[in-house]
Structures are given as C-alpha cells and as structure tokens.
Amino acid sequence: MITKGFGERWAALEPIGRASSGGYRRFAWTPEDGTLREWFAGEVQALGLDLVLDRAGNQWAWWGDPDATPGVVTGSHLDSVPDGGAFDGPLGVVSALATVESLRAEGFRPARPIGVVNFVDEEGARFGVACAGSRVITGAMTPERAAGLRDGDGTELGEAMRRAGLSPEHLGRDDEILRRIGCFVELHVEQGKALATEEFDAAVGVGTAIWPHGRWRFDFPGEANHAGTTRLADRNDPMLAYASTVLAARRFAADNEAVATFGKLLVEPNGVNAIPSLVRAWLDARGPEETDVKALLGELTSSAEGLGATVSEESWTGTTAFDPDLASRLSQTLGGAPLLGTGAGHDAGILATAGVITGMLFVRNPTGISHSPAEFAEEADCLAGVEALTTVIRELAS
C-alpha cells in the first residue's frame, strides 16, 4: 500500500512545472502553482478528508475534527526555487498523503485528528520572503507587508492572489488554524549528506534545530552610460562595487564560520553595451551561531555602504530548536534514528518559533545536492521515509 500510495502520486506530480533544465519552476500564485493546488485538493477528496484554506491560502486537510481536540499535522510545500529539484517540499506532501492512506488501509482509528498541510510560497522564489505562508498565519509577517511584496515583474503578492481566485484582504495571523495544531512533524529530503556518511549511514534521521538564517537586499547605485564611449575614469559602474561585495561576503563568511551567498541579481538597464544605473542583489547568510551570522552581516554591510550601497533586511530567523522531548520520542519510536541539525529553513521552523510543538524527519540524500535538478533520493529511502512517518503519526495520534 505504501509503494502504491507513494509511487502513483509521485508520478502524477512529476511533469507539473518541469523546466528544460530538468528542474522545476513552481512559483507561488502562478498557473503551475494552481495546478499543484488542484492536484492536492483532488488527492484530499479521494482520501475523504476535509479541505480548508487558512488566511494565507495554505491548504489543510483533516481526518477528524480538529476543533474538538488539537490534531497531529504533517505535510510540507509544493513550490520550488528556480530550476529546483523534485524532492524539496513535494516529498513531504506526497509522504503525508501516503501515510494517511496507509493508516486508513490498516484500519487505524486516530484518537486525535490527523492533518495534512500544503504550505504556500515556502521557498520565497517569486516574492523574496521564504516561508511566507507560515509567516503570515503565525503573525511573523504582517498582512500589509505580505500583500505588498513584489515579484521581478512588479506584481504585488496581493494582486497575484486575486488572479489565483483568492482574497488578499483575508491575509493575517490565523489563531483558529493555530489552535488546531497539537503538534507538527514535517518530513523533508536532507539538504546535505550527513545521513549518507559513515557516521550515520541511515535512510531517515530526526531534526534537532535549524541554523539562524536571513536574507538582505543590497542596492548599488550607478550612472547609466555608453559602454564603448565612456572613459574608465568617467564611469560610475555599480557592478564593480557589487563584485567587490561578493568577494567580501566569501571572506567574511570564512572568518566567521558561516556561509553567505549572493544568488539573485537584477541589473538596470541590463544591456550588454550599457553601464548599469543600478545593481540590486540579494544575500542569503546562515551559520550554526547567531553571533557569527550577525558579525558577518555587520562587516559586509559596513563594507558595502562604504562603496555607496544601501542594505535592507528582508527576513531573519534566529536559531530554531525543535521540541527536544518530541525529537527524542521520534528517534526512539524509529529505533534510535540519528539526530541532526540543518542549515536549511522550513515552515516547521516558523511554527516552532510560534510555540507549536514541532519536529522534523529527514530522508537521506546521497549526494547532498539540493535546490538543483541534481537533487536526489533513492526510491527505497523515500519509502523508508513514508514508513517512518506512518509509524510516527500512528504513535502521536493514538
């Protein structure tokens, strides 16, 4: 039953949003996202679950009445980074649906409601803020800021929601939904290869914490001019300040035992024969310790501002520790599954910060590659993840 429940759903998702790179472009409130949401709704209906939307448009499916007693929730997200892999997010959603199907097939009767969630805009690929769906419902991001976020074409998130048939006027903290979550367990492909090392060598592990991480926007102003006729001495080329800042980010990250990445860049007017008038770039920075990440950012901000840039914070999440008692219980339930932290952010981390009892399961990634078409997990390990999630949900809902 697990093999059938997982394999057929995985095959159905495979073509949606597939790019020529072999990766995926599944961005929030796009037609591809709409197709994914319709797929989720159809699977939920087939399982006989009750589907509801929260104030941010996240989809929640319930087996039982969560208003009678708080439930046990699992799930993840279906959106992707540009040309992202197949497993980041969808593995957790498909595994959650397969878990419910497996439990029903064995005749399990939950003492607590069981929920499956599909969070919207976890990656933040379109509007720039990761975990936007969970941030809004927990109050970590105001509805005004969320609705006003713009994509690269200037479309506001609120307008994108309207085009998708939802009302951005409903955006906001959702206490009704939060009250329904007794605990949350998110299954995710590991975005690293700790489980594939000799130290662990395990198909499934249990998360303990998420590193502190944030995103910042750097604006480097310049003066547009002709690339062929403007003397070097007369140029105000912001690309030079940007390039210098990229190198400084690598140096400061190494000095502070952190990681820093400029992975997104917009150039105006973006002509091959034109000196730019503006370079806008986004920094992602993370590390095991908050003090190290903040030190990195402080040094880099000072350096960039000295070159004429302005720096603005777009998101910041401190160290997020998952509930230690739940982590221990999950590990024991799974026969001593290894415990590990992660540098990747997740909706589970946002819920944990909001006070929800939260845990994570990770499925082995043999290469450690993620956010890339090369992201991979063996089918046997995926099925082991479904089996582990089924075991955990059965235990927590009994």
Helices and strands as residue ranges (DSSP letters): H 2-13, H 31-46, E 50-53, E 59-63, E 71-77, H 90-105, E 114-119, H 132-138, H 143-148, H 157-163, G 168-170, H 175-179, E 181-189, G 194-196, E 204-210, E 213-221, E 225-226, G 232-234, H 238-255, E 259-268, E 274-275, E 278-286, H 290-306, E 310-317, E 320-321, H 324-333, E 339-342, H 347-353, E 358-363, H 379-397
